[in-house]
Amino acid sequence: MSAAVQVREPEAHVRAAMRSIGADARAAARVLANASAEQKNQALAAAARALRERSADILAANARDLAEASAKGLGPAFIDRLTLNPARIEAMAQGLEDVAVLTDPVGRVLAAFMRPNGLRIERVATPLGVVGVIYESRPNVTADAGALCLKSGNAVVLRGGSDSFHSSAAIHACLVAGVKEAGLPEAAISRAPFASRAAVGEMLEGLGGTLDVIVPRGGGSLVERVQREARVPVFAHLEGIVHVYIDRAADLDKARKIVVNAKMRRTGVCGAAETLLVHRSAAPLVLLPLIEALIGAGCAVRGDAAARDVDPRVTAATEEDWRTEYLDAIIAVRVVDSLEAAIDHIETYGSHHTDCIVTEDNAAAETFLKQIDSAIVLHNASTQFADGGEFGFGAEIGIATGRMHARGPVGVEQLCTFKYRVRGDGQTRA
């Protein structure tokens, strides 16, 4: 399907085409499950090479998407997520190469034991099968998801958002070139060539039973729809309401560096801090410097009475602010009476994504790390490390905040399930 055309077809045609894509992906999954590590790595290396060789085509496609987004009046945070440049294309290519050098997760023996009757039992990692990834404005998800699924022996069906339609198509073409060069089926990395929402509906129904799991990457409305309507398991997070808590034993310089980076490095990522909590005992020393640093970096600050008292530029926070994922240069600030109050606030308003404590008190840090029930909990480090690449996973297909086996950054190991291999010598059951 040409990257130059957004296809808007009747729903009956979309249904038939999507089910055909699913069937082809299922057939490809059977091949991938038994592909060698060398063959998968060859495909990833070839795809990385194609990304670099076709960077001009990718940038041209991205320019089309950016022009359409600007014409729609979309905001700067959205535009940032959509934008590609030579450095970001190189990062995608490097990401594919990083995934290639990871240990192949398929076939790992997770456990082995012998039963009294002589049966030898192994628990062995196997691919999930066919993964559906539904995402919005980030075209780099095309490369990340394709690479991780391929490495873990899964076929993938990608459905990018209409706003990144041309960019995603150009990136997908590079991935297909890679799998073809390695002698793997093109359907190993498939893409829905439709901008219509009907394609999403077909994926949520499971493409005629061919999808094994769905991973949504996008805003609240997309994730809510996926979680509400999907007929297959979902790895997802609804929101990234991320907190940084400054404990009474925090180091000011460390706190200032962490808070500004956690909020402002990239405001549109799900690991960006949205709420700053400050222990009341630390507030006289750290509250004003932290607010000044945030405002100086271009961040709007909304705060409680204590925050407004130290800086008149702070506007009043409402109850809704504690529940908001801004994905923008805005942060909510609250002074709390204790570590326990900070934990209560996070458990009340948080989304179980990523939360951080800044403190030199190791006992307080251990309490926070133990009691905060989030997928990622940090001590004295920026929340922007909530990323599969930073965890050494090569890349991530998303951050899962549920309580299934995949939680936190979903990398190649999390894209595997397992089976039991049982070896006997004629045993029968009484």
N, C-alpha and C positions, 0 to 999 in steps of 0.2 A: 504494500500500500504506500503510495507516494506520501512523503512528508509534506508536500506542498498543498495537500487538500485535506480539510477536515470533513470526513464523511458523515452525513446526517441521513440515515436511512430509516425506512419504516421499521417499526418494532418487530414485525414478523421476520424481516430480513436480518435484523440484529440478532434475534434469538437463534436463528438457524446458523448464522456465521459464528456466533460465540460458542455454540455447542460443538461446532466443527473444530474450532480452536481448542476447546477443552479435550475433545477426543484425541486430537493430534498430540496435545501435551501429555495426556495419559500414556500414549504409546511411547513418546519420547522418555517419559519417566522410567519406563521399564528398561530402556537402554542405559540411561544415566545411572541407575541403581547399581549396574554392573560395570560401569566404565572405570578404567584405571585412573589412579591419581595423576599419572603422567599425561593422559589424554585430556583430562579436565584442566590441568595446569597449562597445557599447550593452547587450549581454547582461550583461557584467560589472558595469556601472554599475547596471543594474536589479536584479541579484542582491544587490549591496551594499546597495541601498536596502531590499530585502526583508528582509535580515538585521536591519537596524535597526528596521524596522517590526514585525517579528515576534519581537523579542528576548524578550518575555515568554513566548511559546510555547516558544522555545528553552530558556530557563531552566527552565521547568516540565518539559520533557522531560529536561533534564540532572538535575534534582532526582530524578526517577525512577531514572535510572541511578546516581546517587550513593547513593541509599537502598539499592538492590540491592547495590552494591559494599560499602557499610558492613556490610550483613547478612552478606556473605560473609567479612568480616574482612580485606579487602584493605588493604595497608599505606599509609602516608601518601604515599610517592612515587607510587604508583599513583593514589591519590585526586587528587593534585595534577595529574597528567597528564590526568585525566578531567574535572576541574572547569572549568566555564564560569562567567563572571560578566560584568557589563556591559562592563568594560574589555576582556576577552578577545573578546567578541562584536564590539565596536567595532574591535579589532585585526584580526579576520577581515574585516570590511567594508572597512577601510582597505587590507588586503592585496589584496582584489579590485581596488580602485581603483588601487593601485600597479601591479598587473599590467597593467591596462588602459592605462596611460600608457607602458608599455614599447614599444619598436620592434617591429613585427610581424616575427617571425622567418621567416615563410613567404615564399618567393620571393626571399630574399636571394641575390645572386650571390656565391658563395664563391670562385670562380676563373674566369678567362676567358683563353682563349689561341687562337691561330691555328696550324693545321698547315700544313706546306709545300704541301699539295695544295689549300689554300684553305678547308678545313673550319673553321668557327668553333665552338668548343666552350666551353660554360659549365657549371660545377658549381653547382647551384641547390638551396637548402634546401627540403625538403618535409616534411610531417608524417609521423610514424611510422605512423599509422593509428588503431588502437584500443589503448588502454593499459589494462591491468588494475591496479588498486591495491588491495592487501590490507593492512589495517592493524588495529591493536588499540585501545588505550584513548584515543587522542587524537582527539576529535571534530573539532578544527580542521583535521585532514588532509582532511576532506571538502571544505571550502572551498578549501584550498590546491591540492589535486590537481585539483579541478574547474576552478578558474580557470586553472591553468597549462596543462592539456590543451586547454581551449577556446582560449586565446590562441595556442597553437602549432598549432591546426587539427586536433587529435586528438579523437576521441571517447574517453570513459573509462567503464569499468565499475568502480564502487566497491564494495568489500566491507569494511565496518567490523566491528570486533569486537562480540561480543554484549554486552560490558560498556558499550559506548557506543551501543547500538542505537537508543535513542530520541533521543538528542542528534543522532546522525548523520542520522537520518531527518528531523528538523526542519530541519537545515541544508540537507540535500539539497533539500527542498521549496523553499527560497529560491532555490537555483541553478536549479532547473527553471523557477521563475517568471521568472527573468531571461532564460533562453534562449527561452522562449515569447514574452516581450514583444518580443524582437529578431527574431522570425520564424524562429528556428532550430529544428530538430527536438528534441523533448524528450529523445530517446535520446542526444543529444550528451553528456549527463551522466547516466549510468544508475547505479542502485544495486541490489545484490543484496538483496532483501527477506527474506532468510533468516538466522536465527541459527545454523543447523546448519553443521557443518564440511563437509558434502557440497558446499555452494556453493563453498568454497575448492577442493575437489578438482576440481570442474568447471572452475574458472578455470585451475588448474594444467595441465589437459588442453588448454586453449586455446579452450574454448567452441566446439567444432566447427570450429576453424580460423579463428575470427574475431579472436582476440587476437594482437597483434603483439609485445607486450612486457609483462612483469609487474614491478611495483615493490612489494616488501613493506616495510611500516613496522611494526616491533614488536620483540619480544624474540627471543632466540636460537633458541628452539624453532620459532617461526613462520618465521624466515628460513632456518633449516636445512631445514625441510620444503620451502619454496619452492625453494631451490637444489637440493635432492635430487630433487624430483618434477616440476618444471616442464618442460613440453615446448615452451616458447617462451623466448626470451632474457629474462634477469633483470637489472635494475639494483638492486643491493642492497649493504648492508653487514651483516656478521654481528654484529659487536659494535663498540662505541666505547670501546676501551681506550685512553684519552687520557692523554698524559704532559705534564707541565711539567718542563723541565730548567733548574735554576738553575746557571748557569755560574760559574766562579771570578771573572769580571769583572762579575757582576750587581750592579745597584744595589738595596740592601736595600728601600728604600721602594717602588720599582717592583715588585720581586719580591713583596713582601707583598700589595700591591694586586692584582696579577695572579693570584696563587695563590688567594687567598680568593674572588675573583670567579669564577675558572675552576672552582672546586669547588662553591661555595655559592650562586651566583646562582640557579640552578635545578639541583638535583642529579639530576633525572630525565631530562634531555635528553642526547642522544648526544654532545654536545660538552663535557659536564662532565668535568673532570679526574678521573682515577682513581688515578694514580700520580705522586708527586713525587720527582724525582731531584735530588740536590744534589752539586755538585762538592766533593770532600774539602777542597780548599783554601779553599772558601767556607764550609764548615760551621761553623767556630768563630764566624763573624760572623752567619750567616743562619739556621742550622738551628733554634736555639731560638726566635727571634722568629717564624719561620714556623709552627712547631708551636703556639706559644702563640696566634697569630692564628687558626689553624684551629680549635683547641679552643674558643677564645673565641667563635667564630662558630657553635659547636654541632656541629662535625665530630669524629667518632671517628678517631683516628690509629692505624694499625698500622705498625710500623716494624722496621728491622733493628737490630742491636746499637747502632750509632752513634746512631740516633734515640732508642732507649730510654735510652741513657746520659744524654741531655740533659734528658729529661722523663719522670718515672716514670709519667705517665698514658698513655704510648704502650704499646700492647700488642704482643706479638710478631707479626710478619708471617710467614706461611708461604709456601712456593713457590706455592701456589694464589692468594695475594693478588696476585702480579704478573700473573696472567692473568685477573683478575676485573673485570668491569664492574659496579660496585656499584649505580649509579643511585640512590644514597642518600648520606646525610651520613657517608661513610666514605672515607678515603684511605689508600693505602699509601705509605710513605716509605723511600727507600733512598739511601745515600751512595755515590757512585761515584768512582773514582780519576781520571777524565779525561773529556774530551769524547768521545773514542773509545769509552770504556766506556759512556757514556750512550747513544750511538748503537747500540752492540751490544745493550744492554738493550732499547731500543725495538724494534729489528728482531727480537729474540728473542721478546718478549712482546707486542708491540703488534698492533693490528688494521688498521693502515694507514688509519686514519680521520683523526685530527687530533693534531698534536704541536707543542709550543712550546718555544723556547729563550728564556731571559731572560738577556741579557748586554749589556754596553757594548762588547764586542770584536767589531767588524764582521767580522773574519776568521773568528772562531769561528761567528758567526751564519751566514755564507755557507756554511761547511762543513756545518753542521747542515741548512740549507735545501736544499743540494744532495744530501746523502747520505741523508736520511730519506725513504724511499719511501712517504709517506702522501699521501692525497688533498688534505689541507690541512696546511701547515706554516707556523707563525707565528714571528715574532721580536718579543719585547717587547709582546705583546698577548694578552688572555685567549682561551682556547680556546672560550669561549662565543660567539665571533664565527663559529663554524662553522655558518652559517645562511644560506640563500639570500637572505632579506630583507636581512641585513647586507651581503651581497655586491652588493646592488643588483639582484637578480634578481626583486624583488617578493615572491617566496615561493619555496618549494622543494617538490618532490614527494618528496624524500629526499636522503640523502647516499650516493653510490655510491663504493665503495672498490675496485671491480674495475679492470680495465685496458681496458674497452671505451671507446668515444668519450665516454660520459658518466662523469665522475669528479668527486668533490666534490659540491657542491650541484647537484641536477638541476633546472634551470630551463627556460624556454621554448626556449632555443637547444639544450639537450641533448635535448629532446623532439622534435627534428627529425633527419631523415636527409637524404639528397640524391639528386638524379638528375642525369644529364648531358643537356643540350640541345645538339644538334648541328645546325648549319645549313650547308647546302651549296648548290651551284648546278649540279647535274647530275653530280657526281663519282661515279665507279664504281671499284671495286677491281680491280686487275689480277689 
